[in-house]
């Protein structure tokens, strides 16, 4: 049983991770800007956290170490997607590619936020004598360009800033993996393609045509790989961007 920190717990995957990780581990600390009240309930600890604020991130990792000791696993799952962009711009169907405000906010949350979490996890939770793991959340669009035609006439899109932020995470993941593996840290990235949720039928039809496997991923399939990366059986995997894409990248 491990002690795990999950950053980004209130989205679809984050909630699924929380529900399942709490069953099999010693303690689970979850943090998200959407959490309204700090609390502890059994093995679950909830903390409100703005991943963009360095002092807040530093204080969070320091406090968690002081209260509960050093942790074994950090899962970075916070991210700004299309919904967040629309809230920033206060427009329901915003699709501008080269928007500096969207760029800055997306890079701050997706890339800098992960950078800060890694920085202070390594500082306050380095145990040196046991295997510890950092698992970052990427996307197939970090290493592949979106098929822009499938987003035509849709109410959402994948932004340039989003792809750039996820590409940056590949470099961050590999750098940490190479630098800190001697300290018994491994660092990997889990990069899904589309996950089944509430997408409309016209988009699903186009998207599924790009997948040799012929369907979207389920949350349980993404979680299955996460669970493996947490386990001791994955100790020799390091510095990898692992695509979970139903064959999307094989074309």
C-alpha positions as CSV (number, residue, x, y, z in Angstrom):
1,X,0.0,0.0,0.0
2,X,1.3,3.4,-1.0
3,X,1.0,7.0,0.0
4,X,-0.2,9.0,-3.1
5,X,-0.7,12.6,-4.0
6,X,-3.1,13.3,-6.9
7,X,-3.1,16.9,-8.3
8,X,-6.2,17.5,-10.4
9,X,-8.9,15.4,-8.8
10,X,-12.1,17.0,-9.8
11,X,-12.4,16.3,-13.5
12,X,-13.7,13.1,-15.1
13,X,-10.5,11.1,-14.9
14,X,-9.5,12.7,-11.6
15,X,-12.8,11.6,-9.9
16,X,-12.4,8.1,-11.3
17,X,-8.8,7.9,-10.1
18,X,-9.8,9.1,-6.6
19,X,-12.6,6.5,-6.3
20,X,-10.3,3.7,-7.2
21,X,-7.0,4.7,-5.7
22,X,-8.5,5.1,-2.2
23,X,-9.4,1.4,-2.1
24,X,-5.9,0.0,-2.4
25,X,-3.5,2.5,-0.8
26,X,-2.5,3.7,2.6
27,X,-3.4,7.4,2.2
28,X,-4.5,9.5,-0.8
29,X,-4.1,13.3,-0.8
30,X,-6.1,15.0,-3.6
31,X,-5.8,18.6,-4.6
32,X,-7.7,20.8,-7.0
33,X,-8.6,24.4,-7.4
34,X,-12.3,23.3,-7.5
35,X,-12.2,21.8,-4.0
36,X,-14.2,24.1,-1.7
37,X,-13.2,22.8,1.7
38,X,-10.1,21.2,3.1
39,X,-10.9,18.0,4.9
40,X,-9.8,14.5,5.9
41,X,-12.1,11.5,5.8
42,X,-10.5,8.2,6.6
43,X,-7.7,7.6,4.1
44,X,-8.8,10.5,1.9
45,X,-7.4,14.0,2.4
46,X,-8.7,16.9,0.3
47,X,-6.9,20.3,-0.3
48,X,-7.8,23.3,-2.3
49,X,-4.8,24.2,-4.5
50,X,-4.0,26.7,-7.2
51,X,-1.3,24.9,-9.2
52,X,-0.3,28.2,-10.8
53,X,0.8,29.8,-7.5
54,X,4.3,28.7,-6.6
55,X,4.1,29.7,-2.9
56,X,0.8,27.9,-2.6
57,X,2.3,24.8,-4.2
58,X,5.4,24.9,-2.0
59,X,3.3,25.3,1.1
60,X,1.0,22.4,0.1
61,X,3.9,19.9,-0.4
62,X,5.6,21.1,2.8
63,X,2.4,20.8,4.9
64,X,1.6,17.3,3.5
65,X,5.1,16.1,4.4
66,X,4.9,17.6,7.9
67,X,1.4,16.1,8.6
68,X,1.6,12.7,6.9
69,X,5.3,12.0,6.2
70,X,6.9,11.6,2.9
71,X,4.8,10.2,0.0
72,X,5.6,7.5,-2.6
73,X,3.8,8.7,-5.7
74,X,2.9,12.0,-7.3
75,X,0.2,12.0,-10.1
76,X,0.0,15.2,-12.0
77,X,-3.4,15.3,-13.6
78,X,-4.4,19.0,-13.5
79,X,-4.9,20.5,-16.9
80,X,-6.7,23.3,-18.8
81,X,-8.8,22.1,-21.7
82,X,-11.5,23.5,-24.0
83,X,-14.0,24.1,-21.2
84,X,-11.4,26.1,-19.3
85,X,-10.6,28.2,-22.3
86,X,-14.3,29.1,-22.8
87,X,-14.5,30.2,-19.2
88,X,-11.4,32.5,-19.6
89,X,-12.8,34.1,-22.7
90,X,-16.4,34.2,-21.4
91,X,-17.5,32.9,-24.7
92,X,-19.3,29.6,-25.2
93,X,-17.7,28.5,-28.5
94,X,-14.3,30.3,-28.5
95,X,-11.9,28.9,-31.2
96,X,-9.1,31.5,-31.8
97,X,-5.8,29.7,-32.4
98,X,-3.3,32.5,-31.6
99,X,-4.6,34.0,-28.4
100,X,-1.9,35.2,-26.0
101,X,-4.2,35.1,-23.0
102,X,-5.2,31.5,-23.7
103,X,-1.6,30.6,-24.4
104,X,-0.3,32.0,-21.1
105,X,-3.1,30.5,-19.0
106,X,-2.8,27.0,-20.6
107,X,1.0,26.9,-20.3
108,X,0.8,28.1,-16.7
109,X,-1.6,25.4,-15.7
110,X,-0.6,22.4,-17.8
111,X,3.2,22.9,-18.0
112,X,4.3,25.3,-15.3
113,X,1.9,23.8,-12.8
114,X,3.3,20.3,-13.4
115,X,6.8,21.7,-13.2
116,X,6.0,23.3,-9.8
117,X,4.4,20.1,-8.4
118,X,7.5,18.1,-9.5
119,X,9.9,20.6,-8.0
120,X,8.3,20.6,-4.5
121,X,7.6,16.8,-4.5
122,X,11.3,16.2,-5.2
123,X,12.3,18.7,-2.5
124,X,10.0,17.7,0.4
125,X,9.3,14.0,-0.3
126,X,12.6,12.6,-1.5
127,X,13.1,9.3,0.5
128,X,16.2,8.1,-1.5
129,X,16.0,4.5,-0.1
130,X,12.7,3.4,-1.7
131,X,11.3,3.5,-5.2
132,X,9.2,6.7,-5.8
133,X,7.2,7.7,-8.8
134,X,6.1,10.8,-10.7
135,X,3.3,10.2,-13.3
136,X,2.4,13.1,-15.5
137,X,-0.7,13.4,-17.6
138,X,0.0,14.1,-21.3
139,X,-2.0,13.7,-24.4
140,X,-1.6,12.1,-27.9
141,X,-1.6,15.8,-29.0
142,X,1.7,16.3,-27.3
143,X,3.4,14.1,-29.9
144,X,0.9,14.2,-32.8
145,X,-1.0,17.0,-34.5
146,X,-4.7,17.0,-34.1
147,X,-6.8,16.1,-37.2
148,X,-8.3,19.5,-37.4
149,X,-11.0,18.6,-39.9
150,X,-12.8,16.5,-37.3
151,X,-13.3,19.6,-35.2
152,X,-14.9,21.6,-38.0
153,X,-18.4,22.6,-37.2
154,X,-18.0,21.4,-33.6
155,X,-18.5,23.5,-30.5
156,X,-15.1,22.7,-29.2
157,X,-11.5,22.3,-30.4
158,X,-8.0,21.4,-29.3
159,X,-6.0,24.6,-28.9
160,X,-2.4,25.3,-30.1
161,X,-1.5,26.1,-26.5
162,X,-2.8,22.7,-25.3
163,X,-0.7,20.8,-27.8
164,X,2.4,22.9,-27.0
165,X,1.9,22.4,-23.2
166,X,1.7,18.6,-23.6
167,X,4.7,18.6,-25.9
168,X,6.6,20.5,-23.2
169,X,5.6,17.8,-20.6
170,X,7.4,15.2,-22.7
171,X,10.7,17.1,-22.3
172,X,10.1,17.7,-18.6
173,X,9.3,14.1,-17.9
174,X,12.4,12.8,-19.7
175,X,14.7,15.4,-18.0
176,X,13.5,14.4,-14.5
177,X,13.7,10.7,-15.3
178,X,17.3,11.1,-16.4
179,X,18.4,13.3,-13.6
180,X,16.7,11.7,-10.6
181,X,16.7,8.0,-11.3
182,X,19.8,7.6,-9.2
183,X,17.7,8.8,-6.3
184,X,15.2,6.0,-6.9
185,X,12.7,8.2,-8.7
186,X,11.1,7.2,-12.0
187,X,9.1,9.7,-14.0
188,X,6.7,8.7,-16.8
189,X,3.8,10.2,-18.7
190,X,0.5,8.7,-19.5
191,X,-1.0,10.1,-22.7
192,X,-4.5,9.1,-23.6
193,X,-6.4,9.8,-26.8
194,X,-10.2,10.4,-26.6
195,X,-11.9,9.1,-23.5
196,X,-15.6,8.3,-23.7
197,X,-17.7,10.9,-21.9
198,X,-20.5,13.1,-23.3
199,X,-19.2,13.9,-26.8
200,X,-21.8,14.4,-29.5
201,X,-22.6,11.7,-32.1
202,X,-21.3,13.6,-35.1
203,X,-17.9,14.1,-33.5
204,X,-17.7,10.6,-32.2
205,X,-18.4,9.2,-35.7
206,X,-15.5,11.2,-37.2
207,X,-13.1,10.5,-34.3
208,X,-13.7,6.8,-34.1
209,X,-12.8,6.5,-37.8
210,X,-9.3,7.5,-36.8
211,X,-9.0,4.7,-34.3
212,X,-8.1,1.2,-35.6
213,X,-9.7,-0.2,-32.5
214,X,-12.9,1.5,-33.5
215,X,-14.0,3.1,-30.2
216,X,-13.1,5.6,-27.5
217,X,-11.1,4.6,-24.4
218,X,-12.9,4.0,-21.1
219,X,-11.8,5.5,-17.8
220,X,-11.1,2.1,-16.5
221,X,-8.6,1.4,-19.3
222,X,-6.7,4.6,-18.5
223,X,-6.8,3.8,-14.8
224,X,-5.4,0.3,-15.5
225,X,-2.2,1.7,-16.9
226,X,-2.0,4.3,-14.1
227,X,-2.3,1.5,-11.6
228,X,0.5,-0.5,-13.3
229,X,2.8,2.6,-13.3
230,X,2.2,3.0,-9.6
231,X,3.1,-0.7,-8.9
232,X,6.5,-2.2,-8.2
233,X,6.2,-4.1,-11.5
234,X,6.8,-0.9,-13.4
235,X,10.0,0.1,-11.6
236,X,12.2,-0.3,-14.7
237,X,10.0,1.9,-16.9
238,X,11.5,5.4,-16.8
239,X,11.2,8.6,-19.0
240,X,8.5,7.2,-21.2
241,X,5.5,9.0,-22.9
242,X,3.1,6.1,-23.0
243,X,0.3,6.5,-25.5
244,X,-3.1,4.9,-24.8
245,X,-4.7,5.7,-28.1
246,X,-6.4,2.6,-29.6
247,X,-3.9,2.7,-32.4
248,X,-4.4,6.4,-33.3
249,X,-0.7,6.9,-33.7
250,X,-0.2,3.9,-36.0
251,X,-1.6,5.5,-39.1
